[in-house]
Amino acid sequence: MPFAPAPPPSPSPSPSPLVPQPPGADAPPTCEVPHFAPVRVRGGRYQLRRLVRHRRRAVAVGLVVTAAALVAAGPRDTDGARGHPVVAPVREHRAVTTVSAPVRIADGATVRLLRPGDRVDVIAAQETAAGGGARVIARGARVSEVPEALDGAGDSGALVVLSVPRSTAARLVGASSTARLAVTLC
């Protein structure tokens, strides 16, 4: 009889999801950890001891680190929302020169109310065919002198001497030749 080949072995039964497996049955086999030399940090212990010995330096380093952290965490906004004042950048270190500018004000009675040291705004009122236009010529000008009114000055207004920057004095002179000037107390 001829020899018949043996039937292949039956495959092992597949694990059923319903049959519980022992815990760790799916873990890989353990392996041995190779031996290695310990890791050593060089100088760490020595630097700490040296820092402790030099306490003044340690305090100084601590203060520097704290100051840097405070600066880094400081306000970032520029509008001063945290109560810090906003300072305008310095353009030039040139002193503003003030000059005494005599100005004729149209209403003499208003000038009689002024005293030296008062602050006033000077307004130029122009009369045009379409109506009157007004613009401020000087803001916060200091009254330095109020001369006595001359007899016979009539209705031509009154003179007042203002202490203003040189550029404002030039604008006052230009405006007084083309418009009637008035003042308001600040």
C-alpha positions as CSV (number, residue, x, y, z in Angstrom):
1,M,0.0,0.0,0.0
2,P,1.4,3.1,-1.0
3,F,2.3,5.4,1.8
4,A,-0.1,8.3,2.2
5,P,1.1,11.5,3.5
6,A,0.0,12.5,6.9
7,P,-2.6,15.2,7.2
8,P,-1.2,18.6,8.2
9,P,-1.4,19.3,11.9
10,S,-4.4,21.2,12.8
11,P,-3.8,24.8,13.6
12,S,-4.0,25.8,17.2
13,P,-7.3,27.1,18.2
14,S,-7.3,30.9,17.8
15,P,-7.8,32.8,21.1
16,S,-11.4,33.6,21.5
17,P,-12.2,37.1,22.6
18,L,-14.6,35.6,25.0
19,V,-12.0,33.4,26.7
20,P,-9.9,35.7,29.1
21,Q,-6.1,35.5,28.9
22,P,-4.0,35.8,32.0
23,P,-2.6,39.3,32.5
24,G,0.7,39.9,30.9
25,A,0.4,37.1,28.4
26,D,0.8,39.5,25.5
27,A,4.0,41.1,27.0
28,P,7.3,40.5,25.3
29,P,9.9,38.3,27.0
30,T,12.2,40.0,29.5
31,C,15.8,40.8,28.5
32,E,18.8,41.7,30.6
33,V,19.9,45.3,30.9
34,P,23.6,45.7,29.9
35,H,26.0,47.0,32.4
36,F,27.2,50.7,32.0
37,A,29.2,53.1,34.0
38,P,27.3,55.6,36.2
39,V,26.8,59.1,34.7
40,R,28.6,61.8,36.7
41,V,28.1,65.5,36.3
42,R,31.4,67.3,36.5
43,G,31.8,70.3,38.9
44,G,28.2,70.7,40.0
45,R,28.8,69.9,43.6
46,Y,32.0,72.0,43.7
47,Q,30.3,75.1,42.2
48,L,27.4,75.0,44.7
49,R,29.9,74.7,47.6
50,R,31.9,77.7,46.2
51,L,28.7,79.8,45.8
52,V,27.7,79.0,49.4
53,R,31.2,80.1,50.6
54,H,30.9,83.4,48.8
55,R,27.6,84.6,50.1
56,R,27.9,88.1,48.9
57,R,28.2,86.9,45.4
58,A,25.3,84.6,45.9
59,V,23.1,87.4,47.0
60,A,24.3,89.6,44.1
61,V,23.5,86.8,41.6
62,G,20.1,86.4,43.2
63,L,19.3,90.1,42.9
64,V,20.4,90.2,39.3
65,V,18.2,87.2,38.4
66,T,15.3,88.8,40.3
67,A,15.8,92.2,38.5
68,A,15.9,90.5,35.1
69,A,12.7,88.6,35.9
70,L,10.9,91.7,37.0
71,V,12.0,93.6,33.8
72,A,10.9,90.7,31.6
73,A,7.5,90.5,33.3
74,G,7.1,94.3,33.4
75,P,4.4,96.2,31.5
76,R,4.5,95.8,27.7
77,D,1.8,98.4,26.8
78,T,2.7,101.9,25.8
79,D,-0.5,103.7,26.7
80,G,0.2,103.6,30.5
81,A,-2.8,101.4,31.3
82,R,-1.0,100.0,34.4
83,G,-0.6,103.4,36.0
84,H,2.9,104.0,34.6
85,P,3.3,107.5,33.2
86,V,4.0,107.7,29.5
87,V,6.8,110.1,28.8
88,A,7.2,111.8,25.4
89,P,10.5,111.1,23.8
90,V,13.1,113.9,24.1
91,R,13.7,115.5,20.7
92,E,16.3,118.1,21.5
93,H,18.0,119.4,24.6
94,R,17.5,123.0,23.5
95,A,16.0,125.5,26.0
96,V,12.9,127.2,24.9
97,T,13.5,131.0,24.9
98,T,10.6,133.1,26.0
99,V,10.2,136.6,24.8
100,S,8.0,139.5,25.9
101,A,5.4,140.2,23.2
102,P,3.2,143.2,23.5
103,V,-0.3,142.3,22.1
104,R,-3.2,144.7,21.5
105,I,-6.5,143.0,22.6
106,A,-9.7,144.3,21.0
107,D,-11.7,144.5,24.2
108,G,-10.0,146.8,26.7
109,A,-12.4,145.8,29.5
110,T,-11.2,142.2,29.3
111,V,-7.6,143.4,29.7
112,R,-8.4,145.3,32.9
113,L,-9.4,141.9,34.4
114,L,-5.9,140.5,33.9
115,R,-3.0,140.5,36.4
116,P,0.7,139.6,36.0
117,G,1.1,135.9,36.3
118,D,-2.3,135.0,34.8
119,R,-2.4,132.4,32.0
120,V,-4.4,133.2,28.9
121,D,-5.2,131.8,25.5
122,V,-5.0,134.3,22.7
123,I,-7.7,133.9,20.0
124,A,-7.7,135.6,16.6
125,A,-11.2,136.4,15.3
126,Q,-11.4,137.1,11.6
127,E,-14.4,138.7,10.0
128,T,-15.3,137.4,6.6
129,A,-18.2,137.9,4.2
130,A,-19.5,134.4,5.1
131,G,-19.2,134.9,8.9
132,G,-16.5,135.0,11.5
133,G,-13.8,132.4,11.9
134,A,-11.7,132.0,15.1
135,R,-8.5,130.2,15.8
136,V,-6.2,129.9,18.8
137,I,-2.9,131.6,18.3
138,A,-1.3,131.0,21.8
139,R,-2.2,128.6,24.5
140,G,-1.3,129.2,28.2
141,A,0.6,132.4,27.6
142,R,1.7,134.0,30.9
143,V,0.8,137.7,31.4
144,S,3.9,139.5,32.4
145,E,2.6,143.1,32.5
146,V,-0.6,145.0,32.0
147,P,0.3,148.6,31.1
148,E,-1.9,151.5,32.1
149,A,-4.4,152.6,29.4
150,L,-3.5,155.9,27.8
151,D,-6.0,158.8,27.9
152,G,-7.4,159.1,24.4
153,A,-6.8,155.5,23.4
154,G,-10.5,155.3,22.9
155,D,-12.0,152.2,21.5
156,S,-8.8,150.8,20.0
157,G,-8.5,148.1,22.7
158,A,-5.8,147.7,25.3
159,L,-2.2,146.5,25.5
160,V,-1.0,143.5,27.4
161,V,2.5,142.1,27.5
162,L,2.7,138.3,27.3
163,S,5.7,136.0,27.9
164,V,5.6,133.4,25.1
165,P,8.1,131.3,23.1
166,R,9.8,133.1,20.2
167,S,7.8,131.1,17.5
168,T,4.5,132.0,19.2
169,A,5.5,135.7,19.3
170,A,5.9,135.7,15.6
171,R,2.4,134.1,15.1
172,L,0.9,136.8,17.5
173,V,2.4,139.6,15.5
174,G,1.2,138.1,12.2
175,A,-2.3,137.5,13.5
176,S,-2.7,141.0,15.1
177,S,-2.2,142.6,11.6
178,T,-5.0,140.7,10.0
179,A,-7.5,139.9,12.8
180,R,-8.9,141.1,16.1
181,L,-7.4,139.4,19.1
182,A,-9.2,138.3,22.2
183,V,-8.1,136.5,25.4
184,T,-9.6,133.8,27.6
185,L,-8.4,133.0,31.1
186,C,-7.0,129.5,31.7
